[in-house]
Structures are given as structure tokens and as C-alpha cells.
Amino acid sequence: MRRQVTSEQLRARLRAEPAADLVRQIGDDTFDLGEGPYVPAAVLVPFVLGLTPGVLLTKRTAHLNKHAGQVSFPGGRIDPEDISPEAAALREAQEEIGLDPARVELAGRLPDYVTGTGYRITPVLGLLSPGVSLDGLGLTKSPDEVEEVFELPLAVLLDPDAPRRTQTLWRGRMREYWEWPHPEFHIWGATAAILVGLAARLRQAN
């Protein structure tokens, strides 16, 4: 996985069933959440292929009302005009980072993920053209939403020792959540949990 990965190789890995003990469809922060209804949302989980493949992530701007400064996938609410979660994820990715939908090869979904803020997120998997670097994608960040665009190396996803469970006291309760290592960015919460499910599927097929 450290060398170039083809679309066919990734498709085969993504078809494998994820390990049940590593996939959490209900978020770690949903202890006060009822049975719904939940707000439908979708995110794009884009694989940047090439000599050092990785998963593209964004850091949100610090002035946003919700989740300011946090690491996330491109995405957001599914609007009434969106015909599918895939359409919503591609639209949001184009709005947030200028990613041309025509450059994304859709490769399936991960299980929906319910957050403590009342969203049901559908992670949509996408493959970006082999041999194209992050700089070569010609991305344009939305200054209102995105501060940085970066990659988590696929080699890290395949390392079973990379994700870790962390505890902290929050609102009088001990909260436990996933974290992924990165030299610059704090990857945690829903984004980290979705990556755990993705990593389980990739590692099983490795």
C-alpha cells in the first residue's frame, strides 16, 4: 500500500465486510440523543491515489458556529434537491474545496454514522485519478468553511496500532472517542470513527 494503488485494488478491498468490533454506527457522543428523527447528511471520503496514496481531509475555519477548527471530510446536509447521498457529498465537496465531481469515481458507501448533534451521516467513498497529487487536483478552498486541505496516508490507515481510544471529562461525564495520529492536525470524533470503520475494511482485505 505504500506504492501506487490502482482503482481495481481499492475496489476489491472496499468490497470486504468491515470487522464488526471496529465499526460504530452510533457515535461516541450520543448518550443524550433520542431515537430521532435525525438530520440526513453525507460526506465524501476521497482517496487520493498515487505513489503515496491517502485520504483527503479538511480542517474547518475557526469562525464557524459549529465544529469550528475541527478536522472533517467534505460534506454537509442532504438538501431536498439532492437526489442521493452521493449527489450531496459531491456537491458539498465542490462547494467546500472546489473538487470537480467529474474527477471522482464513486466506490460505494460505509455504514451511516449517527452523531450526538442529531445527524445521520452517510460516508460516500470516492477514488481520485491515479498519479494525481493533492496539488495537482487544482482545489480551491472556500474561505468561509475550509482553512486547510490535507491527507492522512493510507499506510497509517493500514496500521492497526494507529487509532487509539482517548478519554476526557466533558459536561460532567467521562467521554471516550477515537483519535488518529497526524503531525499537524487533531483527527478525532465522528471523522476519526468513520476512518476506523474504513480502516477495518481495508485491513481485513490486506
PyRosetta script that sets phi, psi and omega in degrees:
from pyrosetta import init, pose_from_sequence

init()
pose = pose_from_sequence("MRRQVTSEQLRARLRAEPAADLVRQIGDDTFDLGEGPYVPAAVLVPFVLGLTPGVLLTKRTAHLNKHAGQVSFPGGRIDPEDISPEAAALREAQEEIGLDPARVELAGRLPDYVTGTGYRITPVLGLLSPGVSLDGLGLTKSPDEVEEVFELPLAVLLDPDAPRRTQTLWRGRMREYWEWPHPEFHIWGATAAILVGLAARLRQAN")
pose.set_psi(1, -10.7)
pose.set_omega(1, 178.6)
pose.set_phi(2, -78.4)
pose.set_psi(2, -21.8)
pose.set_omega(2, 177.4)
pose.set_phi(3, -93.3)
pose.set_psi(3, -177.3)
pose.set_omega(3, -176.7)
pose.set_phi(4, -58.6)
pose.set_psi(4, 136.3)
pose.set_omega(4, -179.4)
pose.set_phi(5, -114.9)
pose.set_psi(5, 127.7)
pose.set_omega(5, -179.1)
pose.set_phi(6, -83.2)
pose.set_psi(6, 162.5)
pose.set_omega(6, 176.3)
pose.set_phi(7, -59.6)
pose.set_psi(7, -37.9)
pose.set_omega(7, -178.7)
pose.set_phi(8, -64.6)
pose.set_psi(8, -40.7)
pose.set_omega(8, 178.8)
pose.set_phi(9, -64.8)
pose.set_psi(9, -42.4)
pose.set_omega(9, 179.3)
pose.set_phi(10, -68.7)
pose.set_psi(10, -39.5)
pose.set_omega(10, 177.2)
pose.set_phi(11, -56.8)
pose.set_psi(11, -44.5)
pose.set_omega(11, -178.9)
pose.set_phi(12, -62.6)
pose.set_psi(12, -41.7)
pose.set_omega(12, -179.7)
pose.set_phi(13, -68.2)
pose.set_psi(13, -37.4)
pose.set_omega(13, -177.1)
pose.set_phi(14, -74.1)
pose.set_psi(14, -18.8)
pose.set_omega(14, 178.1)
pose.set_phi(15, -74.2)
pose.set_psi(15, -19.4)
pose.set_omega(15, -177.9)
pose.set_phi(16, -69.7)
pose.set_psi(16, 146.4)
pose.set_omega(16, 178.2)
pose.set_phi(17, -72.4)
pose.set_psi(17, 137.3)
pose.set_omega(17, 179.5)
pose.set_phi(18, -72.1)
pose.set_psi(18, 153.3)
pose.set_omega(18, 176.3)
pose.set_phi(19, -66.9)
pose.set_psi(19, 124.9)
pose.set_omega(19, -172.8)
pose.set_phi(20, -61.3)
pose.set_psi(20, -32.6)
pose.set_omega(20, -175.9)
pose.set_phi(21, -78.5)
pose.set_psi(21, -5.4)
pose.set_omega(21, 178.6)
pose.set_phi(22, -110.0)
pose.set_psi(22, -3.1)
pose.set_omega(22, -177.4)
pose.set_phi(23, -107.0)
pose.set_psi(23, 126.3)
pose.set_omega(23, 179.2)
pose.set_phi(24, -122.3)
pose.set_psi(24, 105.8)
pose.set_omega(24, 179.6)
pose.set_phi(25, -76.6)
pose.set_psi(25, -23.5)
pose.set_omega(25, 176.4)
pose.set_phi(26, -103.1)
pose.set_psi(26, 130.1)
pose.set_omega(26, -173.8)
pose.set_phi(27, -66.5)
pose.set_psi(27, 160.2)
pose.set_omega(27, 178.8)
pose.set_phi(28, -67.5)
pose.set_psi(28, -19.7)
pose.set_omega(28, -174.0)
pose.set_phi(29, -106.8)
pose.set_psi(29, 28.6)
pose.set_omega(29, -174.7)
pose.set_phi(30, -105.0)
pose.set_psi(30, 22.6)
pose.set_omega(30, -174.2)
pose.set_phi(31, -68.1)
pose.set_psi(31, -22.2)
pose.set_omega(31, 178.2)
pose.set_phi(32, -105.0)
pose.set_psi(32, 10.0)
pose.set_omega(32, -175.1)
pose.set_phi(33, -91.9)
pose.set_psi(33, 138.7)
pose.set_omega(33, 178.6)
pose.set_phi(34, -81.0)
pose.set_psi(34, -160.1)
pose.set_omega(34, -175.8)
pose.set_phi(35, -87.0)
pose.set_psi(35, 3.4)
pose.set_omega(35, -179.2)
pose.set_phi(36, 112.4)
pose.set_psi(36, -170.8)
pose.set_omega(36, 5.1)
pose.set_phi(37, -71.0)
pose.set_psi(37, 154.6)
pose.set_omega(37, -180.0)
pose.set_phi(38, -104.4)
pose.set_psi(38, 153.1)
pose.set_omega(38, 176.9)
pose.set_phi(39, -78.4)
pose.set_psi(39, 122.2)
pose.set_omega(39, -179.5)
pose.set_phi(40, -73.5)
pose.set_psi(40, 135.4)
pose.set_omega(40, 179.1)
pose.set_phi(41, -143.6)
pose.set_psi(41, 164.8)
pose.set_omega(41, 178.8)
pose.set_phi(42, -144.8)
pose.set_psi(42, 145.2)
pose.set_omega(42, 174.0)
pose.set_phi(43, -127.5)
pose.set_psi(43, 151.3)
pose.set_omega(43, 174.6)
pose.set_phi(44, -97.1)
pose.set_psi(44, 128.4)
pose.set_omega(44, 176.1)
pose.set_phi(45, -106.1)
pose.set_psi(45, 90.5)
pose.set_omega(45, -171.3)
pose.set_phi(46, -92.8)
pose.set_psi(46, 126.4)
pose.set_omega(46, 173.6)
pose.set_phi(47, -89.7)
pose.set_psi(47, 121.2)
pose.set_omega(47, 172.6)
pose.set_phi(48, -91.8)
pose.set_psi(48, 110.6)
pose.set_omega(48, -176.1)
pose.set_phi(49, -86.6)
pose.set_psi(49, 161.5)
pose.set_omega(49, -179.8)
pose.set_phi(50, 147.9)
pose.set_psi(50, -162.1)
pose.set_omega(50, -178.0)
pose.set_phi(51, -65.2)
pose.set_psi(51, -33.7)
pose.set_omega(51, 176.2)
pose.set_phi(52, -126.3)
pose.set_psi(52, 78.5)
pose.set_omega(52, -174.9)
pose.set_phi(53, -64.9)
pose.set_psi(53, 154.9)
pose.set_omega(53, 179.3)
pose.set_phi(54, -160.5)
pose.set_psi(54, 173.0)
pose.set_omega(54, 177.3)
pose.set_phi(55, -103.1)
pose.set_psi(55, 128.1)
pose.set_omega(55, -176.9)
pose.set_phi(56, -78.8)
pose.set_psi(56, 133.1)
pose.set_omega(56, 179.2)
pose.set_phi(57, -133.3)
pose.set_psi(57, 163.8)
pose.set_omega(57, 177.0)
pose.set_phi(58, -127.2)
pose.set_psi(58, 154.3)
pose.set_omega(58, 168.9)
pose.set_phi(59, -109.2)
pose.set_psi(59, 125.1)
pose.set_omega(59, -177.4)
pose.set_phi(60, -73.1)
pose.set_psi(60, 154.1)
pose.set_omega(60, 179.5)
pose.set_phi(61, -68.7)
pose.set_psi(61, 156.7)
pose.set_omega(61, -173.6)
pose.set_phi(62, -76.1)
pose.set_psi(62, -15.3)
pose.set_omega(62, -174.7)
pose.set_phi(63, -95.3)
pose.set_psi(63, 2.0)
pose.set_omega(63, 179.9)
pose.set_phi(64, -67.7)
pose.set_psi(64, 151.5)
pose.set_omega(64, -179.5)
pose.set_phi(65, -71.2)
pose.set_psi(65, -33.0)
pose.set_omega(65, -178.3)
pose.set_phi(66, -124.6)
pose.set_psi(66, 137.8)
pose.set_omega(66, 175.0)
pose.set_phi(67, 56.5)
pose.set_psi(67, 35.6)
pose.set_omega(67, -179.5)
pose.set_phi(68, -60.9)
pose.set_psi(68, 135.4)
pose.set_omega(68, 176.2)
pose.set_phi(69, 74.4)
pose.set_psi(69, 1.4)
pose.set_omega(69, -177.2)
pose.set_phi(70, -86.6)
pose.set_psi(70, 157.3)
pose.set_omega(70, 175.3)
pose.set_phi(71, -83.7)
pose.set_psi(71, 135.8)
pose.set_omega(71, -179.0)
pose.set_phi(72, -151.6)
pose.set_psi(72, 169.1)
pose.set_omega(72, 168.1)
pose.set_phi(73, -84.2)
pose.set_psi(73, 156.1)
pose.set_omega(73, 170.8)
pose.set_phi(74, -60.8)
pose.set_psi(74, 132.4)
pose.set_omega(74, 179.8)
pose.set_phi(75, 163.3)
pose.set_psi(75, -178.0)
pose.set_omega(75, -179.5)
pose.set_phi(76, 173.0)
pose.set_psi(76, -160.4)
pose.set_omega(76, -178.6)
pose.set_phi(77, -62.1)
pose.set_psi(77, 148.7)
pose.set_omega(77, 171.3)
pose.set_phi(78, -85.9)
pose.set_psi(78, 113.5)
pose.set_omega(78, -178.3)
pose.set_phi(79, -80.3)
pose.set_psi(79, 159.2)
pose.set_omega(79, -179.6)
pose.set_phi(80, -57.2)
pose.set_psi(80, -31.1)
pose.set_omega(80, -178.5)
pose.set_phi(81, -80.9)
pose.set_psi(81, -8.9)
pose.set_omega(81, 176.9)
pose.set_phi(82, -76.3)
pose.set_psi(82, 125.4)
pose.set_omega(82, -175.6)
pose.set_phi(83, -81.2)
pose.set_psi(83, -11.6)
pose.set_omega(83, -177.4)
pose.set_phi(84, -165.8)
pose.set_psi(84, 164.2)
pose.set_omega(84, 172.3)
pose.set_phi(85, -57.5)
pose.set_psi(85, -35.5)
pose.set_omega(85, 178.3)
pose.set_phi(86, -61.2)
pose.set_psi(86, -43.8)
pose.set_omega(86, 179.4)
pose.set_phi(87, -62.8)
pose.set_psi(87, -40.8)
pose.set_omega(87, 179.5)
pose.set_phi(88, -65.8)
pose.set_psi(88, -44.1)
pose.set_omega(88, -178.9)
pose.set_phi(89, -63.7)
pose.set_psi(89, -41.9)
pose.set_omega(89, 179.0)
pose.set_phi(90, -67.6)
pose.set_psi(90, -40.2)
pose.set_omega(90, 178.6)
pose.set_phi(91, -62.5)
pose.set_psi(91, -46.8)
pose.set_omega(91, -178.5)
pose.set_phi(92, -64.6)
pose.set_psi(92, -39.6)
pose.set_omega(92, 179.3)
pose.set_phi(93, -64.1)
pose.set_psi(93, -36.8)
pose.set_omega(93, 177.4)
pose.set_phi(94, -68.8)
pose.set_psi(94, -40.1)
pose.set_omega(94, -179.7)
pose.set_phi(95, -68.9)
pose.set_psi(95, -39.1)
pose.set_omega(95, -172.7)
pose.set_phi(96, -84.0)
pose.set_psi(96, -40.3)
pose.set_omega(96, -174.6)
pose.set_phi(97, -129.6)
pose.set_psi(97, 8.3)
pose.set_omega(97, 177.2)
pose.set_phi(98, 68.8)
pose.set_psi(98, 26.6)
pose.set_omega(98, -179.8)
pose.set_phi(99, -79.7)
pose.set_psi(99, 119.3)
pose.set_omega(99, 179.8)
pose.set_phi(100, -67.3)
pose.set_psi(100, 120.7)
pose.set_omega(100, 179.4)
pose.set_phi(101, -55.6)
pose.set_psi(101, -28.3)
pose.set_omega(101, -178.9)
pose.set_phi(102, -67.6)
pose.set_psi(102, -17.7)
pose.set_omega(102, -179.4)
pose.set_phi(103, -90.3)
pose.set_psi(103, 0.3)
pose.set_omega(103, -176.4)
pose.set_phi(104, -107.5)
pose.set_psi(104, 123.4)
pose.set_omega(104, 172.3)
pose.set_phi(105, -96.8)
pose.set_psi(105, 112.5)
pose.set_omega(105, -178.5)
pose.set_phi(106, -67.2)
pose.set_psi(106, 139.2)
pose.set_omega(106, -173.0)
pose.set_phi(107, -134.2)
pose.set_psi(107, 28.3)
pose.set_omega(107, 176.5)
pose.set_phi(108, 104.7)
pose.set_psi(108, -166.0)
pose.set_omega(108, -177.9)
pose.set_phi(109, -134.9)
pose.set_psi(109, 161.7)
pose.set_omega(109, 164.7)
pose.set_phi(110, -101.1)
pose.set_psi(110, 165.8)
pose.set_omega(110, 177.7)
pose.set_phi(111, -58.6)
pose.set_psi(111, 146.4)
pose.set_omega(111, 176.2)
pose.set_phi(112, -57.1)
pose.set_psi(112, 149.1)
pose.set_omega(112, -178.8)
pose.set_phi(113, -125.6)
pose.set_psi(113, 124.1)
pose.set_omega(113, -178.7)
pose.set_phi(114, -97.1)
pose.set_psi(114, 129.2)
pose.set_omega(114, -178.4)
pose.set_phi(115, -102.2)
pose.set_psi(115, 163.8)
pose.set_omega(115, 178.5)
pose.set_phi(116, -69.7)
pose.set_psi(116, -14.0)
pose.set_omega(116, 176.8)
pose.set_phi(117, -90.5)
pose.set_psi(117, 6.8)
pose.set_omega(117, 172.4)
pose.set_phi(118, 90.7)
pose.set_psi(118, 20.6)
pose.set_omega(118, 179.0)
pose.set_phi(119, -105.5)
pose.set_psi(119, 142.6)
pose.set_omega(119, 169.6)
pose.set_phi(120, -107.7)
pose.set_psi(120, 107.4)
pose.set_omega(120, -173.0)
pose.set_phi(121, -96.7)
pose.set_psi(121, 128.6)
pose.set_omega(121, 172.7)
pose.set_phi(122, -100.2)
pose.set_psi(122, 111.8)
pose.set_omega(122, 176.6)
pose.set_phi(123, -80.8)
pose.set_psi(123, 120.3)
pose.set_omega(123, -179.2)
pose.set_phi(124, -102.7)
pose.set_psi(124, 125.2)
pose.set_omega(124, -177.8)
pose.set_phi(125, -87.6)
pose.set_psi(125, 135.4)
pose.set_omega(125, 179.1)
pose.set_phi(126, -137.2)
pose.set_psi(126, 147.0)
pose.set_omega(126, 176.7)
pose.set_phi(127, -112.3)
pose.set_psi(127, 131.0)
pose.set_omega(127, 175.9)
pose.set_phi(128, -101.8)
pose.set_psi(128, 149.3)
pose.set_omega(128, -168.3)
pose.set_phi(129, -47.6)
pose.set_psi(129, 132.1)
pose.set_omega(129, 175.9)
pose.set_phi(130, -58.6)
pose.set_psi(130, 144.6)
pose.set_omega(130, 177.3)
pose.set_phi(131, 82.8)
pose.set_psi(131, -2.4)
pose.set_omega(131, 179.2)
pose.set_phi(132, -97.2)
pose.set_psi(132, 122.2)
pose.set_omega(132, 178.4)
pose.set_phi(133, -77.8)
pose.set_psi(133, 168.1)
pose.set_omega(133, 177.4)
pose.set_phi(134, -58.8)
pose.set_psi(134, -42.7)
pose.set_omega(134, 178.2)
pose.set_phi(135, -64.5)
pose.set_psi(135, -32.9)
pose.set_omega(135, -177.6)
pose.set_phi(136, -75.3)
pose.set_psi(136, -7.5)
pose.set_omega(136, -179.6)
pose.set_phi(137, -76.7)
pose.set_psi(137, -15.0)
pose.set_omega(137, 179.4)
pose.set_phi(138, 65.2)
pose.set_psi(138, 40.9)
pose.set_omega(138, -177.4)
pose.set_phi(139, -74.6)
pose.set_psi(139, 147.7)
pose.set_omega(139, 176.9)
pose.set_phi(140, -126.9)
pose.set_psi(140, 109.6)
pose.set_omega(140, -177.1)
pose.set_phi(141, -72.0)
pose.set_psi(141, 140.2)
pose.set_omega(141, 170.9)
pose.set_phi(142, -76.3)
pose.set_psi(142, 117.6)
pose.set_omega(142, -176.7)
pose.set_phi(143, -64.4)
pose.set_psi(143, -20.1)
pose.set_omega(143, -179.9)
pose.set_phi(144, -81.0)
pose.set_psi(144, -18.8)
pose.set_omega(144, -172.4)
pose.set_phi(145, -124.7)
pose.set_psi(145, -34.4)
pose.set_omega(145, -169.1)
pose.set_phi(146, -122.0)
pose.set_psi(146, 126.5)
pose.set_omega(146, 176.4)
pose.set_phi(147, -92.5)
pose.set_psi(147, -41.5)
pose.set_omega(147, -177.4)
pose.set_phi(148, -141.2)
pose.set_psi(148, 152.4)
pose.set_omega(148, 170.2)
pose.set_phi(149, -124.3)
pose.set_psi(149, 130.5)
pose.set_omega(149, -176.5)
pose.set_phi(150, -150.3)
pose.set_psi(150, 178.0)
pose.set_omega(150, -178.8)
pose.set_phi(151, -122.3)
pose.set_psi(151, 145.3)
pose.set_omega(151, 165.1)
pose.set_phi(152, -101.2)
pose.set_psi(152, 117.6)
pose.set_omega(152, -175.8)
pose.set_phi(153, -57.9)
pose.set_psi(153, 141.3)
pose.set_omega(153, 178.0)
pose.set_phi(154, -62.6)
pose.set_psi(154, -29.8)
pose.set_omega(154, 176.9)
pose.set_phi(155, -60.7)
pose.set_psi(155, -33.3)
pose.set_omega(155, 177.3)
pose.set_phi(156, -69.3)
pose.set_psi(156, -40.5)
pose.set_omega(156, 178.6)
pose.set_phi(157, -60.7)
pose.set_psi(157, -32.0)
pose.set_omega(157, -178.0)
pose.set_phi(158, -84.7)
pose.set_psi(158, -3.4)
pose.set_omega(158, 179.0)
pose.set_phi(159, -88.8)
pose.set_psi(159, 110.3)
pose.set_omega(159, -176.7)
pose.set_phi(160, -65.0)
pose.set_psi(160, -16.8)
pose.set_omega(160, 179.8)
pose.set_phi(161, -92.0)
pose.set_psi(161, -2.2)
pose.set_omega(161, -175.7)
pose.set_phi(162, -72.1)
pose.set_psi(162, -52.8)
pose.set_omega(162, -178.7)
pose.set_phi(163, -74.1)
pose.set_psi(163, 145.2)
pose.set_omega(163, 179.2)
pose.set_phi(164, -139.0)
pose.set_psi(164, 152.8)
pose.set_omega(164, 176.0)
pose.set_phi(165, -91.6)
pose.set_psi(165, 131.7)
pose.set_omega(165, -178.1)
pose.set_phi(166, -123.6)
pose.set_psi(166, 145.7)
pose.set_omega(166, 179.1)
pose.set_phi(167, -117.1)
pose.set_psi(167, 145.8)
pose.set_omega(167, 173.5)
pose.set_phi(168, -153.1)
pose.set_psi(168, 152.5)
pose.set_omega(168, 177.5)
pose.set_phi(169, -84.7)
pose.set_psi(169, 122.5)
pose.set_omega(169, -176.2)
pose.set_phi(170, -139.8)
pose.set_psi(170, 121.2)
pose.set_omega(170, -179.0)
pose.set_phi(171, 53.9)
pose.set_psi(171, 41.7)
pose.set_omega(171, 175.6)
pose.set_phi(172, 79.0)
pose.set_psi(172, 4.8)
pose.set_omega(172, 179.5)
pose.set_phi(173, -126.7)
pose.set_psi(173, 151.2)
pose.set_omega(173, 175.1)
pose.set_phi(174, -81.0)
pose.set_psi(174, 119.2)
pose.set_omega(174, -177.6)
pose.set_phi(175, -106.5)
pose.set_psi(175, 138.0)
pose.set_omega(175, 179.3)
pose.set_phi(176, -119.8)
pose.set_psi(176, 137.2)
pose.set_omega(176, -176.7)
pose.set_phi(177, -154.8)
pose.set_psi(177, 167.4)
pose.set_omega(177, 179.4)
pose.set_phi(178, -86.9)
pose.set_psi(178, 148.9)
pose.set_omega(178, 171.5)
pose.set_phi(179, -135.8)
pose.set_psi(179, 148.9)
pose.set_omega(179, 173.6)
pose.set_phi(180, -120.4)
pose.set_psi(180, 141.9)
pose.set_omega(180, -179.4)
pose.set_phi(181, -73.9)
pose.set_psi(181, 140.0)
pose.set_omega(181, 172.6)
pose.set_phi(182, -157.5)
pose.set_psi(182, 139.2)
pose.set_omega(182, -175.4)
pose.set_phi(183, -67.1)
pose.set_psi(183, -19.5)
pose.set_omega(183, -175.6)
pose.set_phi(184, -121.0)
pose.set_psi(184, -31.7)
pose.set_omega(184, -168.5)
pose.set_phi(185, -121.3)
pose.set_psi(185, 146.2)
pose.set_omega(185, 179.0)
pose.set_phi(186, -91.9)
pose.set_psi(186, 106.8)
pose.set_omega(186, -178.3)
pose.set_phi(187, -102.1)
pose.set_psi(187, 111.0)
pose.set_omega(187, -174.8)
pose.set_phi(188, -150.8)
pose.set_psi(188, -177.3)
pose.set_omega(188, 174.5)
pose.set_phi(189, 67.0)
pose.set_psi(189, -142.9)
pose.set_omega(189, -175.7)
pose.set_phi(190, -60.6)
pose.set_psi(190, -40.6)
pose.set_omega(190, 179.5)
pose.set_phi(191, -61.1)
pose.set_psi(191, -45.8)
pose.set_omega(191, 179.6)
pose.set_phi(192, -64.1)
pose.set_psi(192, -39.9)
pose.set_omega(192, -179.3)
pose.set_phi(193, -66.2)
pose.set_psi(193, -39.8)
pose.set_omega(193, 176.5)
pose.set_phi(194, -63.2)
pose.set_psi(194, -39.7)
pose.set_omega(194, 177.2)
pose.set_phi(195, -63.7)
pose.set_psi(195, -33.8)
pose.set_omega(195, 177.5)
pose.set_phi(196, -63.0)
pose.set_psi(196, -44.7)
pose.set_omega(196, 177.2)
pose.set_phi(197, -63.4)
pose.set_psi(197, -40.8)
pose.set_omega(197, 177.1)
pose.set_phi(198, -63.6)
pose.set_psi(198, -45.3)
pose.set_omega(198, -179.0)
pose.set_phi(199, -62.5)
pose.set_psi(199, -38.2)
pose.set_omega(199, 178.8)
pose.set_phi(200, -60.1)
pose.set_psi(200, -42.2)
pose.set_omega(200, 179.1)
pose.set_phi(201, -67.2)
pose.set_psi(201, -42.2)
pose.set_omega(201, -179.1)
pose.set_phi(202, -67.6)
pose.set_psi(202, -41.5)
pose.set_omega(202, -177.1)
pose.set_phi(203, -69.9)
pose.set_psi(203, -36.6)
pose.set_omega(203, 179.0)
pose.set_phi(204, -60.9)
pose.set_psi(204, -34.3)
pose.set_omega(204, -178.1)
pose.set_phi(205, -89.3)
pose.set_psi(205, 0.4)
pose.set_omega(205, -175.8)
pose.set_phi(206, -74.9)
pose.dump_pdb("model.pdb")
